[in-house]
Amino acid sequence: MRNVVTAGICIVIVMLFFFSCNNSEKKGLKIEDFGTVQVKDGKGNTDSIEYMCLSCDSLLGSKFLFDRILEEAGNKTKKNLNYPLSFNPERISIYINTADSLWDFETGGKIDSVLKISYHYEYIAKNGYGNELEGKDFNSFYIKDGHVVELEEKAKLKPLKFEDEFVNRSLHLNSLNSNEFISIMPMKDKSLIVNSSIRCVDEDAWLLITLENDTEIKLVSWNRFNCEGNAYFYPFNSSQKAKLKQSKIKYVSLASKGVVTCRVPKNQSDYFEQLIEL
């Protein structure tokens, strides 16, 4: 009888121990909306910064995943700097939402169990001239099944449509090897306004569109010289429209006082096909 009682007491103690451990784990996993957190600077040293995190506790439920988000946000921010080693984090704001309407661009299948992470990172870093300045990075990425995944080029985007005098989304392209970019905004008559990292644009600047079948379409701007980074192009002619219907876009280049070339992501490669069908 004594052995039975002793065994029963042992079982109760073990159950209480695990219950206590589980409660401690849950308390440790709770992510507050506001607080301080340890992150790495550009040299790998640990800094303590303030953070705000909306929906982190309700949608993440994992301190490990929260730390992974901080790491990814820091890496993305440093990648865009002229001097990544000079990165000195100040504070970060994180916003988490469920992404319930993502569809694969190529297969058309639904992409389930995805969270979209948007963040606003404030920091101090050296600019192109080597001067330390305050900076801000606004960016986003996705998490699927607890892992950071690259869906920016995989997810199908909203169809093009006209909103007032413009199309609802521009074709914004970033160069892979630098901070250079090209942004194309069609007007309602399907003429194009192109802004780029080439700040001063000559008259007769040209826009070169390379298709996946290696066909090239060249447009020549009609605007006067300006240092606002803008170039203006007439709509595609009939021959150019026919070419655009036959193949998707692969690269876009703008040439004026320098040349910028950007690869077109798969999920934006049908941009001009959609435009000419509007």
C-alpha positions as CSV (number, residue, x, y, z in Angstrom):
1,M,0.0,0.0,0.0
2,R,2.9,2.3,0.9
3,N,4.5,1.7,-2.5
4,V,1.2,2.6,-4.3
5,V,0.9,5.8,-2.3
6,T,4.5,6.7,-3.0
7,A,4.1,6.0,-6.7
8,G,1.0,8.2,-6.8
9,I,2.8,11.0,-5.1
10,C,5.7,10.7,-7.6
11,I,3.3,10.9,-10.6
12,V,1.6,14.0,-9.2
13,I,5.0,15.7,-8.6
14,V,6.1,14.9,-12.2
15,M,2.8,16.3,-13.6
16,L,3.2,19.5,-11.6
17,F,6.8,19.8,-12.8
18,F,5.8,19.6,-16.5
19,F,2.8,21.9,-15.9
20,S,5.1,24.4,-14.3
21,C,7.6,24.1,-17.1
22,N,5.0,24.5,-19.8
23,N,3.6,27.6,-18.1
24,S,7.2,29.0,-17.9
25,E,7.7,28.3,-21.6
26,K,4.5,30.1,-22.5
27,K,5.4,33.1,-20.4
28,G,8.8,33.1,-22.1
29,L,7.2,33.0,-25.6
30,K,5.0,36.0,-25.0
31,I,5.9,38.9,-27.3
32,E,4.9,42.3,-25.9
33,D,3.7,45.0,-28.3
34,F,6.4,47.4,-27.1
35,G,9.8,46.8,-25.5
36,T,13.5,46.6,-26.1
37,V,15.3,43.8,-28.0
38,Q,18.9,42.8,-28.8
39,V,19.9,43.1,-32.5
40,K,23.2,43.0,-34.4
41,D,24.8,46.1,-35.9
42,G,26.8,46.2,-39.2
43,K,29.9,44.8,-37.5
44,G,28.1,42.0,-35.7
45,N,28.1,43.6,-32.3
46,T,24.9,43.4,-30.1
47,D,22.8,46.6,-29.7
48,S,19.7,47.1,-27.6
49,I,17.0,49.0,-29.4
50,E,13.3,49.9,-28.9
51,Y,10.7,48.0,-30.9
52,M,7.0,48.1,-31.6
53,C,5.3,44.9,-32.9
54,L,1.6,44.8,-33.8
55,S,0.0,41.3,-33.8
56,C,3.3,39.6,-33.0
57,D,2.0,37.7,-30.0
58,S,-1.3,36.7,-31.5
59,L,0.1,35.7,-35.0
60,L,3.6,34.4,-34.2
61,G,3.5,32.8,-30.8
62,S,7.2,32.0,-31.0
63,K,10.1,34.1,-29.7
64,F,12.4,32.1,-32.1
65,L,10.4,33.3,-35.1
66,F,10.3,36.9,-33.7
67,D,14.1,36.8,-33.5
68,R,14.2,35.5,-37.1
69,I,12.1,38.4,-38.3
70,L,14.5,40.9,-36.6
71,E,17.4,39.2,-38.3
72,E,15.8,39.2,-41.7
73,A,14.8,42.9,-41.4
74,G,18.3,43.8,-40.4
75,N,19.9,41.9,-43.3
76,K,17.5,43.4,-45.8
77,T,18.2,46.9,-44.4
78,K,22.0,46.4,-44.5
79,K,21.9,45.1,-48.0
80,N,20.6,48.4,-49.3
81,L,23.3,50.5,-47.7
82,N,26.5,51.9,-49.3
83,Y,28.5,50.9,-46.2
84,P,26.7,47.9,-44.5
85,L,29.4,47.8,-41.8
86,S,28.4,51.3,-40.6
87,F,24.8,50.1,-39.9
88,N,23.8,51.4,-36.4
89,P,20.2,50.3,-35.6
90,E,18.1,52.8,-33.6
91,R,14.5,51.4,-33.5
92,I,12.1,49.2,-35.5
93,S,8.4,49.0,-36.0
94,I,6.9,45.6,-37.2
95,Y,3.4,45.0,-38.6
96,I,2.2,41.4,-39.2
97,N,-0.9,40.4,-41.2
98,T,-2.2,37.2,-42.5
99,A,-1.9,36.9,-46.3
100,D,-5.1,35.1,-47.3
101,S,-5.3,35.9,-50.9
102,L,-1.9,34.9,-52.4
103,W,-1.9,32.9,-55.6
104,D,1.1,31.4,-57.5
105,F,1.8,33.4,-60.7
106,E,2.8,30.4,-62.7
107,T,0.7,27.5,-61.4
108,G,-2.4,29.5,-60.4
109,G,-2.6,27.6,-57.1
110,K,-3.3,29.2,-53.7
111,I,-0.4,29.8,-51.4
112,D,-1.6,29.0,-47.9
113,S,-0.4,29.6,-44.3
114,V,1.4,32.9,-45.1
115,L,2.2,35.9,-42.9
116,K,3.2,39.2,-44.4
117,I,5.8,41.0,-42.3
118,S,6.1,44.8,-42.9
119,Y,8.7,46.9,-41.1
120,H,10.0,50.4,-40.6
121,Y,13.7,50.3,-39.5
122,E,15.3,53.5,-38.3
123,Y,19.1,53.6,-38.2
124,I,22.3,55.6,-38.6
125,A,24.8,54.7,-41.4
126,K,27.3,56.2,-43.8
127,N,26.0,57.5,-47.1
128,G,27.8,57.4,-50.5
129,Y,30.1,60.2,-49.4
130,G,31.0,58.5,-46.1
131,N,29.0,60.8,-43.9
132,E,27.0,59.4,-41.1
133,L,23.3,60.2,-41.5
134,E,20.0,59.0,-40.1
135,G,18.1,56.7,-42.4
136,K,14.8,54.8,-42.7
137,D,14.0,51.5,-44.4
138,F,10.5,50.5,-45.3
139,N,10.3,46.9,-46.6
140,S,8.4,43.6,-46.3
141,F,8.8,39.9,-46.6
142,Y,6.8,36.7,-46.1
143,I,6.8,33.8,-43.6
144,K,5.2,30.5,-44.5
145,D,5.0,27.5,-42.1
146,G,7.4,29.3,-39.8
147,H,10.1,30.0,-42.4
148,V,11.1,33.2,-44.3
149,V,10.2,32.6,-47.9
150,E,10.7,34.6,-51.1
151,L,7.3,35.3,-52.5
152,E,7.8,38.8,-53.9
153,E,8.4,37.3,-57.4
154,K,6.2,34.2,-57.0
155,A,2.8,35.7,-55.9
156,K,0.4,36.9,-58.5
157,L,-0.2,40.6,-58.4
158,K,-3.5,42.6,-58.8
159,P,-4.6,42.9,-62.4
160,L,-4.0,46.2,-64.1
161,K,-6.8,48.6,-64.3
162,F,-7.3,52.4,-64.8
163,E,-7.7,54.7,-61.8
164,D,-8.4,58.3,-62.9
165,E,-5.6,59.2,-65.3
166,F,-3.2,56.4,-64.2
167,V,-2.9,52.6,-64.0
168,N,-3.4,51.1,-60.5
169,R,0.2,49.9,-60.2
170,S,3.5,51.0,-61.7
171,L,6.2,48.7,-63.0
172,H,8.9,49.3,-60.4
173,L,12.2,47.5,-61.0
174,N,15.4,47.4,-58.9
175,S,18.8,46.6,-60.1
176,L,20.3,43.5,-58.5
177,N,23.8,44.8,-58.0
178,S,23.2,48.4,-56.8
179,N,20.6,51.0,-55.6
180,E,19.7,51.8,-59.2
181,F,16.0,51.5,-60.3
182,I,13.5,52.1,-63.1
183,S,9.9,52.9,-62.4
184,I,7.4,53.0,-65.2
185,M,3.9,54.6,-64.8
186,P,1.5,54.4,-67.7
187,M,-1.1,57.1,-68.3
188,K,-4.6,56.5,-69.5
189,D,-3.7,57.0,-73.1
190,K,-0.9,54.4,-72.5
191,S,1.9,56.9,-72.8
192,L,4.7,56.2,-70.3
193,I,6.3,58.3,-67.5
194,V,9.6,56.8,-66.5
195,N,11.4,57.8,-63.3
196,S,14.8,56.3,-62.6
197,S,18.0,56.6,-60.5
198,I,19.5,58.6,-63.5
199,R,18.8,62.0,-62.0
200,C,19.5,64.2,-65.0
201,V,17.8,62.9,-68.2
202,D,18.6,64.2,-71.7
203,E,16.2,64.8,-74.5
204,D,16.0,61.6,-76.7
205,A,16.7,59.2,-73.8
206,W,15.8,55.7,-74.8
207,L,13.9,52.9,-73.1
208,L,14.9,49.4,-74.2
209,I,12.5,46.5,-73.5
210,T,14.0,43.0,-73.9
211,L,11.5,40.2,-74.2
212,E,12.0,36.5,-73.2
213,N,12.2,35.6,-76.9
214,D,15.1,38.1,-77.2
215,T,13.1,40.6,-79.3
216,E,13.9,44.2,-78.4
217,I,11.6,47.2,-78.4
218,K,13.1,50.7,-78.3
219,L,11.2,53.9,-77.3
220,V,12.7,57.4,-77.6
221,S,11.6,60.1,-75.1
222,W,10.2,63.4,-76.3
223,N,10.9,65.5,-73.1
224,R,13.4,68.2,-72.7
225,F,16.5,67.8,-70.4
226,N,15.6,67.7,-66.7
227,C,17.3,66.8,-63.4
228,E,14.1,65.3,-61.9
229,G,14.9,61.8,-63.2
230,N,11.9,61.8,-65.5
231,A,11.6,60.7,-69.1
232,Y,8.3,60.7,-71.2
233,F,7.4,58.3,-74.0
234,Y,4.6,58.1,-76.5
235,P,2.4,54.9,-76.5
236,F,3.5,51.7,-78.2
237,N,2.8,51.6,-82.0
238,S,1.0,48.7,-83.6
239,S,4.1,46.8,-84.5
240,Q,5.4,47.1,-80.9
241,K,2.1,46.0,-79.4
242,A,2.2,42.9,-81.6
243,K,5.6,42.0,-80.3
244,L,4.6,42.5,-76.7
245,K,1.6,40.1,-77.2
246,Q,4.0,37.3,-78.3
247,S,6.4,37.3,-75.3
248,K,6.8,38.4,-71.7
249,I,9.4,41.0,-70.5
250,K,12.8,39.9,-69.4
251,Y,14.8,43.2,-69.0
252,V,14.2,46.9,-69.1
253,S,17.0,49.5,-69.7
254,L,17.0,53.2,-69.6
255,A,19.9,55.1,-71.2
256,S,20.6,58.8,-71.0
257,K,23.5,60.2,-68.9
258,G,24.4,56.6,-68.0
259,V,22.6,53.3,-68.4
260,V,20.4,51.4,-65.9
261,T,19.3,47.8,-66.6
262,C,16.9,45.9,-64.4
263,R,15.7,42.3,-64.6
264,V,11.9,41.9,-64.6
265,P,10.5,39.5,-61.9
266,K,8.4,36.6,-63.3
267,N,5.2,37.9,-61.7
268,Q,5.5,41.3,-63.5
269,S,6.7,39.9,-66.8
270,D,3.2,40.2,-68.3
271,Y,2.9,43.9,-67.3
272,F,2.8,45.3,-70.9
273,E,0.6,42.5,-72.1
274,Q,-2.0,43.5,-69.6
275,L,-1.5,47.2,-70.4
276,I,-2.2,46.9,-74.1
277,E,-5.3,44.8,-73.4
278,L,-6.9,47.4,-71.2
